[in-house]
């Protein structure tokens, strides 16, 4: 791992994780207070993987399809928490004008695709977009598609992965193995030794990392994205972690064994990142405290603004597909 080239992205990724945790803590509290309708899906346990994806991409040039629990990736990529807050509260000032479902928002013109709940479908969309870029003569853009352990068993994922490999598209398929497809454990999902075997089966270059280890995950994602950008073909990254919460805030995660939770008790990616950055001397305790306060303040302002903004009025809406974008 070449630490010299990781310091700047590491600090940006860590700040994105701090922002995401502050936002999700606020959204979780509002959901429990009955202020948010629909699903709330937290990224606890996924933050290091998500932030490492977004921090090495170029918004407006590359393609990024974040998971429903990839808020840290959105922040690292450059999306604001205000836009996510607008999505949760159905604001007409949001990119989707209040028409989406909480976390299902994106901006294709900037390279962010809206997550589809049937996540295997996103791999084929990214494949199509990267083929389109190739036809336009763009050869150094990268597409990152985020899937989970359960999604690797979906037919749409198989078809897309096969196409990506055959066409040698510059796509990084990030498989976040949080050990449960909702409540189905790995043992009931696949029989291969590792999900990296599936990537090898497609003919992709494979990478594996501990998704709770911030620096290891950052270095792994840097290598994979750089390889895809350099024309070395598609990359398959498997990051092992644990979803440190329920599938959504409606789920108590009682199916996760107590001994497994205990094994990950000191492996919260945010805490691990903080320890590693302090040990490297790249950040100070005072800077951490300042960032945490700044992020909490920004979240408070963003949520308050989104709550005040109008929601759609069907009688006034023009239900047409346009490149409309609200005034900023």
N, C-alpha and C positions, 0 to 999 in steps of 0.2 A: 504494500500500500504506500503510495507516494503522498505523504502527508502535506508536502509543500503545496500541492495543487488542490488539496481538499479543504483547506482552512476557510476560504471565502464561501464556497457552497455549503460547508458544514454549518457555518454560523447562520446563513440564510435558511437552511433547512430546519435548524433548531428553532429559530424564531417562528417559522411557519408552524411548527409543532406546538409551540407555546400559544400561538394565536388560535389554532384549531382547538386545543384543549379548553381555552377560555371560552370560546364560542359554544362548544358542545356542552360545557358545564351549564352555561346560561340557558341554552335551548332545552336541555334535559329538565331543568327546574321549571321552565315555562310549560313544558308538556305535562309535567306532573301536577301543575296548578290549573290545568285545563285551558291554557291559553293558546295551545297549538293543536290543530286537527290533522289527522293523518299520521303517518309514521315518522318516528325520529330514530335515526340509525347512527350510533356513535362509533368513532374510530379508535377507541382505546385498545391498544395492542397492535394497531395497524400504522401508527403515526410515522415510525421510522421508515417503513417501506414506502408509504405514500409521499412523504416529503422528499425522499431520495429520488423518486420518479420525477416529480415536478421540477426539482431544482436544476436539472441538467437539460431541460427542454427550452425551446425558444417559442414563446407565445406569439401567435400570428404567423408562424412558419411551420412548426411541427404540429403533430396531431396528438391529442391527449384525451383518453376516455377514462375519467376517474370512476372508481367504485362508488356505490351509494354511501360508503363510510370513509371516503377519501378526502375529507376536508383539509387535512394537512397537505395533501398533494395539490389541491386547488390553491391554497395559500402560497405554496412554494412556486407554483406555476405563474401566479400573479393575479388570480381572482380575488376580489374583495369579500370580506365577510358581510358587507352590506348587501351584496347581490344575493348571497345565500339566505340572509335574513329576509330579504324581499320575497324570495321563493317560499320560505316557510309561512310568511304572513299573507301571501297572495297579493302582493302589491302590484298595481298597474304600472308602476315605475320600473319594475324589474324587466329583464330581457325577455322573459316569456309572458309578460303582462298578466301574471297571476293565473296562467292557464296550466301550469305544470303541477307536479305533485311533490312538494317539499324539496327533496334532494335531486329530483329529476330535471335539472336545468343545465343548460350549456349555451355556448355561442359558437356555432360552426364556423363563422367568418374569422374567428380568432383561433380556431383549431380545437376548441373544447366541445366534445360531443355530449349530448344529453344521455345519461345512463338509462338503459332499459332494464326493467326488473328481471327479465329473462336475460341474464348477463351474457350468455353465450352469443347472443345476437350482435353484440358490439364488436366482436373480433372480425366479423365479415364486413362491417361498416368501415372499420379502420383499414382493412385490406383493400377495399374499394377506393378509399381516399388516397392511399399510397400508390395504387395503380394510376389514379388520375394525375397525381403529382408527377409520376414517371412520364406520362404522356405529355405533360406540360414542360418536360425537360428539367424538372427539379430533381436533382439526384442526391442532395445532402440533407434532406428533411428526414425526420424520424417519426414513426408512429408508435405510441405506447398504449397498449390495451391492458386493462386491469381485470383479472378474473380471480376466482377462488378455487379451492380444492374441488368443491362440488361442480363448478362450472366446467372443469376439465372432462367431465363425463357427459356433457351435453353435445348432441349431434351437431348443432350449429358451430360449436367451437372446433370440433374435429374437421369439419368441412373447411372452415376458414383457416385453421392452422395448416392444413394440407396445401391450400392455395398459396398461403404466405410462403411456405417452404419451397414449393415448386417454382414460384415466380421469384424467389430470393428477394422478397420485399424487405425494406429497411424497417422492420417492425420488431419491437421488444414486447414479448408477451410476459407480463408479470403475474405469476401465480402466487397469491398470498394464501398459504396454507395455514388457516387458523384452526385446523383440526376438526372443524364441524361444518357441514353443509346444513345450515340452520341448526338442527339437532342431531343430524346423522354423523356419527364419528367416522374417521378415516377408514377404520377397519371394515366398515360396511359400504365404502365408496369405491375403493380400488384395491387390486391385488398385487400391483407392482411394488417393488421395494421402496421406490421414491417416485414422486411425480416428475422428477427430472428425466426418468426413463421415458415418459411420454414425449417430452421435447426431443429426446434423442431419436425416438421412433419416427418423428416427423422429418428428421434430418437437420434439426436446428442446433446451433451451438448452445450449450446449456451452462447455467450458473446456479449455484446454491449458496444460501447464506442464512444466518440466524437473524430473522427479522426483528428481534428485540435488541440486537447489537447495532447501535446507531452507526458507528464508524465502519464496521464490516459491511453493513447494508449499503452505506453511501459509496464505498469503494466498489462493491459489486455492481451497483447500478451505473456508476460512472463507466466502468469497463464495458458493460453491455450496450449502453446507449452510444458510447464512442465507437464501438465496433460496428453497430448498425449504421451509424452516420458515415463511417469510412468505407462502406460498401462491402462489408464482410458478411452480409446476409442476415437473416432473422435470428434473434436471440430469445432464449427461453429462460426466464429467471424464476426460481422457486425460492420463496422466502418463508421460513418456518416461524410461526408465532402462535399466539393464542388470542382469540377474541375475548378481551377482558371485561365483557359485559354481555348482555343478551343480544340476540340477533337484532332486536329493536328494543326500544324502551318499554314495549308491551310484553317483553319476554324476560322471565326471571333467570334464565340460563340454568335451571335446576338440573339439567341433564349433564352438565360438565362436572366430572368427579371432583370431590373436595381435594383429593391428593394432587390432581393436576393443577388446580387453582393455587395450591400451596407451593408447587414447584415453580410457578411463575410469579410468586408474590413479590420478589425483588427484581423482576425483569420488566417492569413498566418501561417502555421505550423512552418516554420523556425523562424519567429519572436516570436511566442508563446514559442517555445523551448528555445530560447535565454533568454526571460524574466524569465522563470521558473528556468533555470539553474543559472542565476544570483541571483535570490531570494534565492535559496537553498545554495548559496555560493560555488557551485561546479566548477565554472569557473569565470574568471575575464574578464573585458572588453578588457584588453590587450591580453589575450589569445585568445579571439574571433577574434580580429583584426589580430593576427598572423596566426591563422588557415585559415582565409579568404584569406590572402595573399599567404600562402603556397598552398592552393587549387587552386587558380587562376594560380599560377606559374606552378603547375603540369599539369593543364588542357592545358595551353599554350604549354608546352613541348610535351605532348601526342598528341595533335592535329597536331602540326608541324611535329612530327615524322610520324604520320599516313599519312599525306598528301604527304610526300616524298617517301613513300614505293610504290613498283610496284603494279599494278592492274593485274588481270588475263589476260593471253594471250591464248585464246581458242585453238590455234594451238599447244601450248606446254603443255596443261593440260592433265592429266591422270584422266579421269572421272570414278573413281572407289570409292567404299565405303570402306574406311580403317580407322584405328585408327590413321591416320597421325596427327602429331602435329608439327608445325614449330619450328625451332631452336630459342632459346631465347637469 
